[in-house]
């Protein structure tokens, strides 16, 4: 099965992101803190992140990830 058959109709294939390199551990931590501030800046930004991560559904309800 090709990748194009798995995508939704009319959606663009996602380009793989280039790996990021940091010269020091402090630089990595700074980047992580900046990302945390962006994600937690507003409830809308936090919900958008959770949707991208696949933790909540499109309507904002938590997904059941573990069944049992």
HTML snippet that shows the backbone in 3Dmol.js (N, CA, C, O; Angstrom):
<script src="https://3Dmol.org/build/3Dmol-min.js"></script>
<div id="view" style="width:600px;height:400px;position:relative"></div>
<script>
const pdb = `
ATOM      1  N   UNK A   1       0.843  -1.174   0.000  1.00  0.00           N
ATOM      2  CA  UNK A   1       0.000   0.000   0.000  1.00  0.00           C
ATOM      3  C   UNK A   1       0.887   1.236   0.000  1.00  0.00           C
ATOM      4  O   UNK A   1       1.815   1.330   0.804  1.00  0.00           O
ATOM      5  N   UNK A   2       0.622   2.163  -0.867  1.00  0.00           N
ATOM      6  CA  UNK A   2       1.458   3.358  -0.923  1.00  0.00           C
ATOM      7  C   UNK A   2       1.004   4.367   0.114  1.00  0.00           C
ATOM      8  O   UNK A   2      -0.111   4.294   0.629  1.00  0.00           O
ATOM      9  N   UNK A   3       1.884   5.306   0.410  1.00  0.00           N
ATOM     10  CA  UNK A   3       1.600   6.321   1.418  1.00  0.00           C
ATOM     11  C   UNK A   3       0.426   7.195   0.997  1.00  0.00           C
ATOM     12  O   UNK A   3      -0.328   7.663   1.850  1.00  0.00           O
ATOM     13  N   UNK A   4       0.258   7.425  -0.306  1.00  0.00           N
ATOM     14  CA  UNK A   4      -0.809   8.302  -0.768  1.00  0.00           C
ATOM     15  C   UNK A   4      -2.188   7.694  -0.524  1.00  0.00           C
ATOM     16  O   UNK A   4      -3.164   8.431  -0.388  1.00  0.00           O
ATOM     17  N   UNK A   5      -2.289   6.358  -0.466  1.00  0.00           N
ATOM     18  CA  UNK A   5      -3.590   5.751  -0.224  1.00  0.00           C
ATOM     19  C   UNK A   5      -3.996   5.838   1.233  1.00  0.00           C
ATOM     20  O   UNK A   5      -5.171   5.659   1.555  1.00  0.00           O
ATOM     21  N   UNK A   6      -3.047   6.111   2.127  1.00  0.00           N
ATOM     22  CA  UNK A   6      -3.352   6.193   3.547  1.00  0.00           C
ATOM     23  C   UNK A   6      -3.768   7.591   3.980  1.00  0.00           C
ATOM     24  O   UNK A   6      -4.307   7.763   5.073  1.00  0.00           O
ATOM     25  N   UNK A   7      -3.528   8.590   3.141  1.00  0.00           N
ATOM     26  CA  UNK A   7      -3.840   9.962   3.523  1.00  0.00           C
ATOM     27  C   UNK A   7      -5.268  10.307   3.158  1.00  0.00           C
ATOM     28  O   UNK A   7      -5.867   9.710   2.263  1.00  0.00           O
ATOM     29  N   UNK A   8      -5.795  11.282   3.871  1.00  0.00           N
ATOM     30  CA  UNK A   8      -7.141  11.744   3.587  1.00  0.00           C
ATOM     31  C   UNK A   8      -7.175  12.421   2.229  1.00  0.00           C
ATOM     32  O   UNK A   8      -6.171  12.958   1.760  1.00  0.00           O
ATOM     33  N   UNK A   9      -8.327  12.387   1.613  1.00  0.00           N
ATOM     34  CA  UNK A   9      -8.504  13.007   0.315  1.00  0.00           C
ATOM     35  C   UNK A   9      -8.280  14.508   0.408  1.00  0.00           C
ATOM     36  O   UNK A   9      -8.870  15.162   1.267  1.00  0.00           O
ATOM     37  N   UNK A  10      -7.456  15.058  -0.442  1.00  0.00           N
ATOM     38  CA  UNK A  10      -7.212  16.490  -0.487  1.00  0.00           C
ATOM     39  C   UNK A  10      -6.161  16.968   0.497  1.00  0.00           C
ATOM     40  O   UNK A  10      -5.863  18.162   0.537  1.00  0.00           O
ATOM     41  N   UNK A  11      -5.589  16.071   1.295  1.00  0.00           N
ATOM     42  CA  UNK A  11      -4.568  16.513   2.242  1.00  0.00           C
ATOM     43  C   UNK A  11      -3.199  16.447   1.594  1.00  0.00           C
ATOM     44  O   UNK A  11      -2.942  15.597   0.741  1.00  0.00           O
ATOM     45  N   UNK A  12      -2.335  17.341   2.002  1.00  0.00           N
ATOM     46  CA  UNK A  12      -0.979  17.369   1.468  1.00  0.00           C
ATOM     47  C   UNK A  12      -0.099  16.441   2.288  1.00  0.00           C
ATOM     48  O   UNK A  12      -0.248  16.377   3.508  1.00  0.00           O
ATOM     49  N   UNK A  13       0.810  15.725   1.652  1.00  0.00           N
ATOM     50  CA  UNK A  13       1.730  14.898   2.444  1.00  0.00           C
ATOM     51  C   UNK A  13       2.651  15.781   3.268  1.00  0.00           C
ATOM     52  O   UNK A  13       3.116  16.818   2.795  1.00  0.00           O
ATOM     53  N   UNK A  14       2.912  15.369   4.501  1.00  0.00           N
ATOM     54  CA  UNK A  14       3.779  16.159   5.373  1.00  0.00           C
ATOM     55  C   UNK A  14       5.230  15.913   4.996  1.00  0.00           C
ATOM     56  O   UNK A  14       5.646  14.779   4.757  1.00  0.00           O
ATOM     57  N   UNK A  15       5.987  16.994   4.948  1.00  0.00           N
ATOM     58  CA  UNK A  15       7.412  16.872   4.689  1.00  0.00           C
ATOM     59  C   UNK A  15       8.106  16.495   5.982  1.00  0.00           C
ATOM     60  O   UNK A  15       7.792  17.044   7.039  1.00  0.00           O
ATOM     61  N   UNK A  16       9.036  15.574   5.913  1.00  0.00           N
ATOM     62  CA  UNK A  16       9.776  15.260   7.144  1.00  0.00           C
ATOM     63  C   UNK A  16      10.620  16.456   7.559  1.00  0.00           C
ATOM     64  O   UNK A  16      11.272  17.087   6.727  1.00  0.00           O
ATOM     65  N   UNK A  17      10.603  16.759   8.843  1.00  0.00           N
ATOM     66  CA  UNK A  17      11.382  17.888   9.341  1.00  0.00           C
ATOM     67  C   UNK A  17      12.851  17.519   9.379  1.00  0.00           C
ATOM     68  O   UNK A  17      13.211  16.363   9.599  1.00  0.00           O
ATOM     69  N   UNK A  18      13.683  18.504   9.163  1.00  0.00           N
ATOM     70  CA  UNK A  18      15.119  18.291   9.239  1.00  0.00           C
ATOM     71  C   UNK A  18      15.519  18.163  10.699  1.00  0.00           C
ATOM     72  O   UNK A  18      14.986  18.875  11.550  1.00  0.00           O
ATOM     73  N   UNK A  19      16.447  17.270  11.001  1.00  0.00           N
ATOM     74  CA  UNK A  19      16.884  17.157  12.398  1.00  0.00           C
ATOM     75  C   UNK A  19      17.552  18.441  12.869  1.00  0.00           C
ATOM     76  O   UNK A  19      18.248  19.113  12.108  1.00  0.00           O
ATOM     77  N   UNK A  20      17.328  18.766  14.125  1.00  0.00           N
ATOM     78  CA  UNK A  20      17.914  19.970  14.693  1.00  0.00           C
ATOM     79  C   UNK A  20      19.094  19.576  15.559  1.00  0.00           C
ATOM     80  O   UNK A  20      19.057  18.559  16.252  1.00  0.00           O
ATOM     81  N   UNK A  21      20.128  20.375  15.517  1.00  0.00           N
ATOM     82  CA  UNK A  21      21.323  20.110  16.303  1.00  0.00           C
ATOM     83  C   UNK A  21      21.585  21.297  17.224  1.00  0.00           C
ATOM     84  O   UNK A  21      21.387  22.448  16.836  1.00  0.00           O
ATOM     85  N   UNK A  22      22.026  21.013  18.430  1.00  0.00           N
ATOM     86  CA  UNK A  22      22.318  22.043  19.410  1.00  0.00           C
ATOM     87  C   UNK A  22      23.775  21.906  19.831  1.00  0.00           C
ATOM     88  O   UNK A  22      24.296  20.800  19.977  1.00  0.00           O
ATOM     89  N   UNK A  23      24.419  23.051  20.021  1.00  0.00           N
ATOM     90  CA  UNK A  23      25.842  23.022  20.356  1.00  0.00           C
ATOM     91  C   UNK A  23      26.085  22.689  21.822  1.00  0.00           C
ATOM     92  O   UNK A  23      27.193  22.303  22.196  1.00  0.00           O
ATOM     93  N   UNK A  24      25.058  22.836  22.655  1.00  0.00           N
ATOM     94  CA  UNK A  24      25.255  22.534  24.069  1.00  0.00           C
ATOM     95  C   UNK A  24      23.938  22.083  24.685  1.00  0.00           C
ATOM     96  O   UNK A  24      22.862  22.282  24.122  1.00  0.00           O
ATOM     97  N   UNK A  25      24.056  21.480  25.841  1.00  0.00           N
ATOM     98  CA  UNK A  25      22.869  21.051  26.576  1.00  0.00           C
ATOM     99  C   UNK A  25      22.038  22.262  27.005  1.00  0.00           C
ATOM    100  O   UNK A  25      20.809  22.203  26.999  1.00  0.00           O
ATOM    101  N   UNK A  26      22.696  23.343  27.370  1.00  0.00           N
ATOM    102  CA  UNK A  26      21.988  24.561  27.778  1.00  0.00           C
ATOM    103  C   UNK A  26      21.154  25.122  26.622  1.00  0.00           C
ATOM    104  O   UNK A  26      20.046  25.615  26.832  1.00  0.00           O
ATOM    105  N   UNK A  27      21.686  25.047  25.418  1.00  0.00           N
ATOM    106  CA  UNK A  27      20.949  25.534  24.247  1.00  0.00           C
ATOM    107  C   UNK A  27      19.713  24.669  24.008  1.00  0.00           C
ATOM    108  O   UNK A  27      18.650  25.190  23.672  1.00  0.00           O
ATOM    109  N   UNK A  28      19.843  23.368  24.178  1.00  0.00           N
ATOM    110  CA  UNK A  28      18.705  22.463  24.042  1.00  0.00           C
ATOM    111  C   UNK A  28      17.638  22.780  25.087  1.00  0.00           C
ATOM    112  O   UNK A  28      16.453  22.850  24.761  1.00  0.00           O
ATOM    113  N   UNK A  29      18.049  22.971  26.339  1.00  0.00           N
ATOM    114  CA  UNK A  29      17.091  23.296  27.394  1.00  0.00           C
ATOM    115  C   UNK A  29      16.388  24.623  27.135  1.00  0.00           C
ATOM    116  O   UNK A  29      15.195  24.755  27.408  1.00  0.00           O
ATOM    117  N   UNK A  30      17.108  25.597  26.614  1.00  0.00           N
ATOM    118  CA  UNK A  30      16.512  26.887  26.294  1.00  0.00           C
ATOM    119  C   UNK A  30      15.449  26.714  25.210  1.00  0.00           C
ATOM    120  O   UNK A  30      14.374  27.306  25.294  1.00  0.00           O
ATOM    121  N   UNK A  31      15.746  25.906  24.197  1.00  0.00           N
ATOM    122  CA  UNK A  31      14.788  25.660  23.122  1.00  0.00           C
ATOM    123  C   UNK A  31      13.547  24.948  23.667  1.00  0.00           C
ATOM    124  O   UNK A  31      12.421  25.261  23.281  1.00  0.00           O
ATOM    125  N   UNK A  32      13.765  23.991  24.563  1.00  0.00           N
ATOM    126  CA  UNK A  32      12.636  23.274  25.153  1.00  0.00           C
ATOM    127  C   UNK A  32      11.769  24.192  26.009  1.00  0.00           C
ATOM    128  O   UNK A  32      10.543  24.082  25.983  1.00  0.00           O
ATOM    129  N   UNK A  33      12.386  25.094  26.763  1.00  0.00           N
ATOM    130  CA  UNK A  33      11.621  26.054  27.576  1.00  0.00           C
ATOM    131  C   UNK A  33      10.805  26.998  26.691  1.00  0.00           C
ATOM    132  O   UNK A  33       9.663  27.328  27.011  1.00  0.00           O
ATOM    133  N   UNK A  34      11.399  27.426  25.580  1.00  0.00           N
ATOM    134  CA  UNK A  34      10.693  28.311  24.656  1.00  0.00           C
ATOM    135  C   UNK A  34       9.479  27.592  24.061  1.00  0.00           C
ATOM    136  O   UNK A  34       8.401  28.176  23.948  1.00  0.00           O
ATOM    137  N   UNK A  35       9.657  26.334  23.686  1.00  0.00           N
ATOM    138  CA  UNK A  35       8.532  25.557  23.150  1.00  0.00           C
ATOM    139  C   UNK A  35       7.452  25.390  24.210  1.00  0.00           C
ATOM    140  O   UNK A  35       6.265  25.495  23.900  1.00  0.00           O
ATOM    141  N   UNK A  36       7.843  25.131  25.452  1.00  0.00           N
ATOM    142  CA  UNK A  36       6.882  24.986  26.541  1.00  0.00           C
ATOM    143  C   UNK A  36       6.079  26.270  26.719  1.00  0.00           C
ATOM    144  O   UNK A  36       4.864  26.217  26.915  1.00  0.00           O
ATOM    145  N   UNK A  37       6.743  27.422  26.654  1.00  0.00           N
ATOM    146  CA  UNK A  37       6.047  28.697  26.802  1.00  0.00           C
ATOM    147  C   UNK A  37       5.071  28.928  25.658  1.00  0.00           C
ATOM    148  O   UNK A  37       3.974  29.446  25.870  1.00  0.00           O
ATOM    149  N   UNK A  38       5.466  28.542  24.433  1.00  0.00           N
ATOM    150  CA  UNK A  38       4.572  28.701  23.284  1.00  0.00           C
ATOM    151  C   UNK A  38       3.337  27.823  23.436  1.00  0.00           C
ATOM    152  O   UNK A  38       2.218  28.270  23.182  1.00  0.00           O
ATOM    153  N   UNK A  39       3.538  26.576  23.849  1.00  0.00           N
ATOM    154  CA  UNK A  39       2.426  25.628  23.959  1.00  0.00           C
ATOM    155  C   UNK A  39       1.480  26.004  25.086  1.00  0.00           C
ATOM    156  O   UNK A  39       0.267  25.835  24.956  1.00  0.00           O
ATOM    157  N   UNK A  40       2.006  26.504  26.176  1.00  0.00           N
ATOM    158  CA  UNK A  40       1.165  26.809  27.330  1.00  0.00           C
ATOM    159  C   UNK A  40       0.741  28.275  27.401  1.00  0.00           C
ATOM    160  O   UNK A  40       0.168  28.700  28.404  1.00  0.00           O
ATOM    161  N   UNK A  41       1.011  29.048  26.362  1.00  0.00           N
ATOM    162  CA  UNK A  41       0.702  30.475  26.392  1.00  0.00           C
ATOM    163  C   UNK A  41      -0.800  30.750  26.454  1.00  0.00           C
ATOM    164  O   UNK A  41      -1.229  31.679  27.139  1.00  0.00           O
ATOM    165  N   UNK A  42      -1.589  29.967  25.758  1.00  0.00           N
ATOM    166  CA  UNK A  42      -3.039  30.149  25.769  1.00  0.00           C
ATOM    167  C   UNK A  42      -3.707  28.780  25.796  1.00  0.00           C
ATOM    168  O   UNK A  42      -3.099  27.792  25.385  1.00  0.00           O
ATOM    169  N   UNK A  43      -4.938  28.706  26.270  1.00  0.00           N
ATOM    170  CA  UNK A  43      -5.653  27.423  26.217  1.00  0.00           C
ATOM    171  C   UNK A  43      -5.810  26.900  24.786  1.00  0.00           C
ATOM    172  O   UNK A  43      -5.790  25.690  24.563  1.00  0.00           O
ATOM    173  N   UNK A  44      -5.964  27.799  23.824  1.00  0.00           N
ATOM    174  CA  UNK A  44      -6.108  27.384  22.424  1.00  0.00           C
ATOM    175  C   UNK A  44      -4.823  26.743  21.910  1.00  0.00           C
ATOM    176  O   UNK A  44      -4.865  25.742  21.194  1.00  0.00           O
ATOM    177  N   UNK A  45      -3.680  27.324  22.277  1.00  0.00           N
ATOM    178  CA  UNK A  45      -2.397  26.759  21.852  1.00  0.00           C
ATOM    179  C   UNK A  45      -2.173  25.393  22.494  1.00  0.00           C
ATOM    180  O   UNK A  45      -1.654  24.482  21.849  1.00  0.00           O
ATOM    181  N   UNK A  46      -2.556  25.249  23.743  1.00  0.00           N
ATOM    182  CA  UNK A  46      -2.404  23.967  24.430  1.00  0.00           C
ATOM    183  C   UNK A  46      -3.297  22.904  23.788  1.00  0.00           C
ATOM    184  O   UNK A  46      -2.861  21.772  23.579  1.00  0.00           O
ATOM    185  N   UNK A  47      -4.533  23.261  23.479  1.00  0.00           N
ATOM    186  CA  UNK A  47      -5.451  22.313  22.847  1.00  0.00           C
ATOM    187  C   UNK A  47      -4.959  21.928  21.458  1.00  0.00           C
ATOM    188  O   UNK A  47      -5.064  20.765  21.069  1.00  0.00           O
ATOM    189  N   UNK A  48      -4.427  22.881  20.708  1.00  0.00           N
ATOM    190  CA  UNK A  48      -3.895  22.584  19.381  1.00  0.00           C
ATOM    191  C   UNK A  48      -2.728  21.599  19.476  1.00  0.00           C
ATOM    192  O   UNK A  48      -2.610  20.695  18.648  1.00  0.00           O
ATOM    193  N   UNK A  49      -1.868  21.769  20.480  1.00  0.00           N
ATOM    194  CA  UNK A  49      -0.759  20.842  20.670  1.00  0.00           C
ATOM    195  C   UNK A  49      -1.273  19.445  21.001  1.00  0.00           C
ATOM    196  O   UNK A  49      -0.791  18.460  20.441  1.00  0.00           O
ATOM    197  N   UNK A  50      -2.243  19.350  21.901  1.00  0.00           N
ATOM    198  CA  UNK A  50      -2.781  18.047  22.274  1.00  0.00           C
ATOM    199  C   UNK A  50      -3.444  17.349  21.098  1.00  0.00           C
ATOM    200  O   UNK A  50      -3.383  16.124  20.987  1.00  0.00           O
ATOM    201  N   UNK A  51      -4.078  18.120  20.215  1.00  0.00           N
ATOM    202  CA  UNK A  51      -4.670  17.542  19.003  1.00  0.00           C
ATOM    203  C   UNK A  51      -3.585  17.014  18.076  1.00  0.00           C
ATOM    204  O   UNK A  51      -3.706  15.912  17.541  1.00  0.00           O
ATOM    205  N   UNK A  52      -2.503  17.809  17.879  1.00  0.00           N
ATOM    206  CA  UNK A  52      -1.403  17.359  17.015  1.00  0.00           C
ATOM    207  C   UNK A  52      -0.737  16.112  17.579  1.00  0.00           C
ATOM    208  O   UNK A  52      -0.291  15.249  16.823  1.00  0.00           O
ATOM    209  N   UNK A  53      -0.668  16.016  18.899  1.00  0.00           N
ATOM    210  CA  UNK A  53      -0.049  14.861  19.544  1.00  0.00           C
ATOM    211  C   UNK A  53      -0.964  13.640  19.539  1.00  0.00           C
ATOM    212  O   UNK A  53      -0.524  12.533  19.853  1.00  0.00           O
ATOM    213  N   UNK A  54      -2.232  13.835  19.185  1.00  0.00           N
ATOM    214  CA  UNK A  54      -3.167  12.725  19.132  1.00  0.00           C
ATOM    215  C   UNK A  54      -3.731  12.329  20.485  1.00  0.00           C
ATOM    216  O   UNK A  54      -4.207  11.206  20.652  1.00  0.00           O
ATOM    217  N   UNK A  55      -3.685  13.229  21.446  1.00  0.00           N
ATOM    218  CA  UNK A  55      -4.172  12.922  22.790  1.00  0.00           C
ATOM    219  C   UNK A  55      -5.628  13.312  22.995  1.00  0.00           C
ATOM    220  O   UNK A  55      -6.293  12.787  23.888  1.00  0.00           O
ATOM    221  N   UNK A  56      -6.127  14.229  22.174  1.00  0.00           N
ATOM    222  CA  UNK A  56      -7.539  14.612  22.239  1.00  0.00           C
ATOM    223  C   UNK A  56      -8.127  14.546  20.841  1.00  0.00           C
ATOM    224  O   UNK A  56      -7.412  14.655  19.845  1.00  0.00           O
ATOM    225  N   UNK A  57      -9.437  14.365  20.781  1.00  0.00           N
ATOM    226  CA  UNK A  57     -10.120  14.289  19.495  1.00  0.00           C
ATOM    227  C   UNK A  57     -10.286  15.697  18.907  1.00  0.00           C
ATOM    228  O   UNK A  57      -9.941  16.692  19.545  1.00  0.00           O
ATOM    229  N   UNK A  58     -10.811  15.761  17.698  1.00  0.00           N
ATOM    230  CA  UNK A  58     -10.992  17.044  17.021  1.00  0.00           C
ATOM    231  C   UNK A  58     -11.926  17.972  17.789  1.00  0.00           C
ATOM    232  O   UNK A  58     -11.797  19.194  17.706  1.00  0.00           O
ATOM    233  N   UNK A  59     -12.871  17.392  18.542  1.00  0.00           N
ATOM    234  CA  UNK A  59     -13.787  18.235  19.312  1.00  0.00           C
ATOM    235  C   UNK A  59     -13.289  18.521  20.725  1.00  0.00           C
ATOM    236  O   UNK A  59     -14.001  19.137  21.518  1.00  0.00           O
ATOM    237  N   UNK A  60     -12.063  18.076  21.052  1.00  0.00           N
ATOM    238  CA  UNK A  60     -11.444  18.427  22.323  1.00  0.00           C
ATOM    239  C   UNK A  60     -11.624  17.436  23.447  1.00  0.00           C
ATOM    240  O   UNK A  60     -11.230  17.716  24.579  1.00  0.00           O
ATOM    241  N   UNK A  61     -12.207  16.283  23.169  1.00  0.00           N
ATOM    242  CA  UNK A  61     -12.397  15.275  24.211  1.00  0.00           C
ATOM    243  C   UNK A  61     -11.181  14.353  24.256  1.00  0.00           C
ATOM    244  O   UNK A  61     -10.611  14.028  23.214  1.00  0.00           O
ATOM    245  N   UNK A  62     -10.777  13.928  25.468  1.00  0.00           N
ATOM    246  CA  UNK A  62      -9.627  13.034  25.585  1.00  0.00           C
ATOM    247  C   UNK A  62      -9.884  11.709  24.865  1.00  0.00           C
ATOM    248  O   UNK A  62     -10.983  11.158  24.940  1.00  0.00           O
ATOM    249  N   UNK A  63      -8.863  11.200  24.166  1.00  0.00           N
ATOM    250  CA  UNK A  63      -8.976   9.906  23.509  1.00  0.00           C
ATOM    251  C   UNK A  63      -8.616   8.823  24.496  1.00  0.00           C
ATOM    252  O   UNK A  63      -7.774   9.010  25.375  1.00  0.00           O
ATOM    253  N   UNK A  64      -9.274   7.676  24.337  1.00  0.00           N
ATOM    254  CA  UNK A  64      -8.932   6.525  25.164  1.00  0.00           C
ATOM    255  C   UNK A  64      -7.762   5.825  24.463  1.00  0.00           C
ATOM    256  O   UNK A  64      -7.944   5.192  23.423  1.00  0.00           O
ATOM    257  N   UNK A  65      -6.571   5.942  25.037  1.00  0.00           N
ATOM    258  CA  UNK A  65      -5.376   5.405  24.405  1.00  0.00           C
ATOM    259  C   UNK A  65      -5.053   3.999  24.878  1.00  0.00           C
ATOM    260  O   UNK A  65      -4.432   3.230  24.146  1.00  0.00           O
ATOM    261  N   UNK A  66      -5.462   3.653  26.081  1.00  0.00           N
ATOM    262  CA  UNK A  66      -5.187   2.324  26.620  1.00  0.00           C
ATOM    263  C   UNK A  66      -6.521   1.645  26.867  1.00  0.00           C
ATOM    264  O   UNK A  66      -7.373   2.159  27.592  1.00  0.00           O
ATOM    265  N   UNK A  67      -6.682   0.523  26.277  1.00  0.00           N
ATOM    266  CA  UNK A  67      -7.939  -0.222  26.459  1.00  0.00           C
ATOM    267  C   UNK A  67      -7.687  -1.383  27.409  1.00  0.00           C
ATOM    268  O   UNK A  67      -6.633  -2.019  27.386  1.00  0.00           O
ATOM    269  N   UNK A  68      -8.675  -1.635  28.233  1.00  0.00           N
ATOM    270  CA  UNK A  68      -8.486  -2.780  29.109  1.00  0.00           C
ATOM    271  C   UNK A  68      -9.396  -2.769  30.290  1.00  0.00           C
ATOM    272  O   UNK A  68      -9.346  -3.680  31.117  1.00  0.00           O
TER     273      UNK A  68
END
`;
const viewer = $3Dmol.createViewer("view");
viewer.addModel(pdb, "pdb");
viewer.setStyle({}, {cartoon: {color: "spectrum"}});
viewer.zoomTo();
viewer.render();
</script>
